[in-house]
Amino acid sequence: MVSRPKPGTRADYTAFSVITTRWLDNDMYGHMNNAMHYQLFDTAVNGHLIEQGVLDLKTSETVFLVVETGCVYHGELAFPDVIHAGIRVARLGGSSVHYEIGLFRNDDNTAAAEGRFVHVNVDRVTRRPVPIADGARAVLAALMTAG
């Protein structure tokens, strides 16, 4: 028997964004469709990168592409919940960054879902990996967890 990981808490994450759910996020079972979780992960991370000046969707010479994803579901989310998306960096490589994201329902302290994804920094035109610039690296390093 495989044991399920315990859900993380808000204290496990270094930055947060608030994302409101929408009516269309729910599926026929009355909770958020699993595909929506991945959209929330992407929104939280890319929103943070934009807010920190690391990414400009129109003019950045490099962009981050998602090359790997995963999610563990601990509880249900549904409209009209307010999602608090916590992010942290688990690993920062030369051209890649491994994120972990926790989705917290309303004021809950434990995550309803926890995801991971890997971004690779690529040249916007060639789509070939390039090193993460020093400024971006500093912003990403600030999201790293101890241990």
KOLSEDO-850542 format. One record per residue (C-alpha): residue number from 1; residue in three letters; x, y, z. Coordinates in pm, whole numbers. Example, Ala and Ser with C-alpha at 12.3 -4.5 7.8 and 13.67 -1.06 7.14 Angstrom:
2
pos:1 | code:ALA | east:1230 | north:-450 | up:780
pos:2 | code:SER | east:1367 | north:-106 | up:714
//
This chain:
147
pos:1 | code:MET | east:0 | north:0 | up:0
pos:2 | code:VAL | east:135 | north:340 | up:-101
pos:3 | code:SER | east:109 | north:606 | up:166
pos:4 | code:ARG | east:-22 | north:947 | up:70
pos:5 | code:PRO | east:195 | north:1247 | up:152
pos:6 | code:LYS | east:67 | north:1476 | up:422
pos:7 | code:PRO | east:-61 | north:1809 | up:291
pos:8 | code:GLY | east:171 | north:2104 | up:332
pos:9 | code:THR | east:84 | north:2414 | up:529
pos:10 | code:ARG | east:106 | north:2782 | up:441
pos:11 | code:ALA | east:430 | north:2805 | up:638
pos:12 | code:ASP | east:591 | north:2571 | up:382
pos:13 | code:TYR | east:565 | north:2831 | up:103
pos:14 | code:THR | east:755 | north:3155 | up:49
pos:15 | code:ALA | east:525 | north:3369 | up:-171
pos:16 | code:PHE | east:149 | north:3380 | up:-225
pos:17 | code:SER | east:-100 | north:3504 | up:-478
pos:18 | code:VAL | east:-476 | north:3517 | up:-446
pos:19 | code:ILE | east:-680 | north:3372 | up:-731
pos:20 | code:THR | east:-1059 | north:3372 | up:-738
pos:21 | code:THR | east:-1239 | north:3073 | up:-878
pos:22 | code:ARG | east:-1499 | north:3100 | up:-1151
pos:23 | code:TRP | east:-1826 | north:2921 | up:-1215
pos:24 | code:LEU | east:-1676 | north:2738 | up:-1513
pos:25 | code:ASP | east:-1397 | north:2592 | up:-1296
pos:26 | code:ASN | east:-1643 | north:2339 | up:-1150
pos:27 | code:ASP | east:-1714 | north:2012 | up:-1327
pos:28 | code:MET | east:-2029 | north:1801 | up:-1328
pos:29 | code:TYR | east:-1931 | north:1654 | up:-989
pos:30 | code:GLY | east:-1958 | north:1995 | up:-822
pos:31 | code:HIS | east:-1589 | north:2056 | up:-758
pos:32 | code:MET | east:-1300 | north:2208 | up:-951
pos:33 | code:ASN | east:-1198 | north:2004 | up:-1252
pos:34 | code:ASN | east:-847 | north:1862 | up:-1212
pos:35 | code:ALA | east:-721 | north:2042 | up:-1524
pos:36 | code:MET | east:-795 | north:2376 | up:-1355
pos:37 | code:HIS | east:-536 | north:2305 | up:-1085
pos:38 | code:TYR | east:-262 | north:2312 | up:-1347
pos:39 | code:GLN | east:-390 | north:2646 | up:-1477
pos:40 | code:LEU | east:-375 | north:2784 | up:-1122
pos:41 | code:PHE | east:-15 | north:2662 | up:-1082
pos:42 | code:ASP | east:84 | north:2833 | up:-1406
pos:43 | code:THR | east:-101 | north:3153 | up:-1313
pos:44 | code:ALA | east:61 | north:3172 | up:-969
pos:45 | code:VAL | east:417 | north:3119 | up:-1092
pos:46 | code:ASN | east:401 | north:3332 | up:-1406
pos:47 | code:GLY | east:212 | north:3604 | up:-1219
pos:48 | code:HIS | east:495 | north:3617 | up:-966
pos:49 | code:LEU | east:758 | north:3632 | up:-1240
pos:50 | code:ILE | east:573 | north:3919 | up:-1408
pos:51 | code:GLU | east:524 | north:4108 | up:-1079
pos:52 | code:GLN | east:894 | north:4073 | up:-1000
pos:53 | code:GLY | east:1000 | north:4202 | up:-1343
pos:54 | code:VAL | east:1154 | north:3871 | up:-1450
pos:55 | code:LEU | east:911 | north:3811 | up:-1736
pos:56 | code:ASP | east:754 | north:4047 | up:-1987
pos:57 | code:LEU | east:513 | north:3850 | up:-2202
pos:58 | code:LYS | east:573 | north:4068 | up:-2507
pos:59 | code:THR | east:939 | north:4172 | up:-2492
pos:60 | code:SER | east:1145 | north:3927 | up:-2286
pos:61 | code:GLU | east:1429 | north:3777 | up:-2492
pos:62 | code:THR | east:1388 | north:3454 | up:-2295
pos:63 | code:VAL | east:1075 | north:3278 | up:-2174
pos:64 | code:PHE | east:1011 | north:2987 | up:-1940
pos:65 | code:LEU | east:850 | north:2675 | up:-2083
pos:66 | code:VAL | east:691 | north:2405 | up:-1868
pos:67 | code:VAL | east:852 | north:2066 | up:-1934
pos:68 | code:GLU | east:718 | north:1856 | up:-1645
pos:69 | code:THR | east:416 | north:1870 | up:-1412
pos:70 | code:GLY | east:244 | north:1676 | up:-1137
pos:71 | code:CYS | east:-21 | north:1718 | up:-869
pos:72 | code:VAL | east:-133 | north:1552 | up:-546
pos:73 | code:TYR | east:-492 | north:1623 | up:-443
pos:74 | code:HIS | east:-565 | north:1642 | up:-71
pos:75 | code:GLY | east:-913 | north:1798 | up:-76
pos:76 | code:GLU | east:-1168 | north:1960 | up:-300
pos:77 | code:LEU | east:-1174 | north:2312 | up:-436
pos:78 | code:ALA | east:-1481 | north:2467 | up:-599
pos:79 | code:PHE | east:-1640 | north:2792 | up:-705
pos:80 | code:PRO | east:-1684 | north:3028 | up:-515
pos:81 | code:ASP | east:-1366 | north:2946 | up:-319
pos:82 | code:VAL | east:-1082 | north:3195 | up:-304
pos:83 | code:ILE | east:-753 | north:3019 | up:-369
pos:84 | code:HIS | east:-430 | north:3125 | up:-199
pos:85 | code:ALA | east:-153 | north:2982 | up:-416
pos:86 | code:GLY | east:177 | north:2940 | up:-233
pos:87 | code:ILE | east:494 | north:2896 | up:-436
pos:88 | code:ARG | east:847 | north:2793 | up:-357
pos:89 | code:VAL | east:1153 | north:2685 | up:-554
pos:90 | code:ALA | east:1280 | north:2337 | up:-473
pos:91 | code:ARG | east:1576 | north:2343 | up:-714
pos:92 | code:LEU | east:1741 | north:2612 | up:-921
pos:93 | code:GLY | east:1961 | north:2487 | up:-1203
pos:94 | code:GLY | east:2156 | north:2662 | up:-1477
pos:95 | code:SER | east:1859 | north:2696 | up:-1713
pos:96 | code:SER | east:1582 | north:2524 | up:-1518
pos:97 | code:VAL | east:1379 | north:2584 | up:-1206
pos:98 | code:HIS | east:1169 | north:2331 | up:-1012
pos:99 | code:TYR | east:865 | north:2487 | up:-849
pos:100 | code:GLU | east:631 | north:2350 | up:-585
pos:101 | code:ILE | east:289 | north:2509 | up:-553
pos:102 | code:GLY | east:28 | north:2470 | up:-279
pos:103 | code:LEU | east:-335 | north:2561 | up:-336
pos:104 | code:PHE | east:-512 | north:2665 | up:-18
pos:105 | code:ARG | east:-892 | north:2694 | up:-1
pos:106 | code:ASN | east:-1011 | north:3021 | up:151
pos:107 | code:ASP | east:-848 | north:3054 | up:497
pos:108 | code:ASP | east:-746 | north:2687 | up:531
pos:109 | code:ASN | east:-394 | north:2633 | up:663
pos:110 | code:THR | east:-341 | north:2298 | up:488
pos:111 | code:ALA | east:-317 | north:2261 | up:112
pos:112 | code:ALA | east:-610 | north:2121 | up:-83
pos:113 | code:ALA | east:-370 | north:2038 | up:-366
pos:114 | code:GLU | east:5 | north:2050 | up:-415
pos:115 | code:GLY | east:172 | north:2056 | up:-750
pos:116 | code:ARG | east:511 | north:2073 | up:-903
pos:117 | code:PHE | east:643 | north:2182 | up:-1234
pos:118 | code:VAL | east:970 | north:2245 | up:-1405
pos:119 | code:HIS | east:1038 | north:2555 | up:-1611
pos:120 | code:VAL | east:1322 | north:2569 | up:-1861
pos:121 | code:ASN | east:1450 | north:2912 | up:-1960
pos:122 | code:VAL | east:1470 | north:2928 | up:-2340
pos:123 | code:ASP | east:1548 | north:3181 | up:-2609
pos:124 | code:ARG | east:1214 | north:3322 | up:-2729
pos:125 | code:VAL | east:1299 | north:3263 | up:-3097
pos:126 | code:THR | east:1510 | north:2945 | up:-3107
pos:127 | code:ARG | east:1341 | north:2774 | up:-2811
pos:128 | code:ARG | east:1683 | north:2644 | up:-2704
pos:129 | code:PRO | east:1774 | north:2645 | up:-2332
pos:130 | code:VAL | east:1978 | north:2942 | up:-2211
pos:131 | code:PRO | east:2120 | north:3023 | up:-1867
pos:132 | code:ILE | east:1891 | north:3205 | up:-1627
pos:133 | code:ALA | east:2002 | north:3570 | up:-1604
pos:134 | code:ASP | east:2142 | north:3698 | up:-1275
pos:135 | code:GLY | east:1842 | north:3921 | up:-1197
pos:136 | code:ALA | east:1595 | north:3638 | up:-1256
pos:137 | code:ARG | east:1818 | north:3400 | up:-1059
pos:138 | code:ALA | east:1806 | north:3633 | up:-757
pos:139 | code:VAL | east:1425 | north:3649 | up:-768
pos:140 | code:LEU | east:1402 | north:3270 | up:-797
pos:141 | code:ALA | east:1661 | north:3211 | up:-524
pos:142 | code:ALA | east:1447 | north:3420 | up:-288
pos:143 | code:LEU | east:1173 | north:3157 | up:-332
pos:144 | code:MET | east:1395 | north:2869 | up:-225
pos:145 | code:THR | east:1314 | north:2678 | up:88
pos:146 | code:ALA | east:1565 | north:2591 | up:356
pos:147 | code:GLY | east:1642 | north:2221 | up:358
//
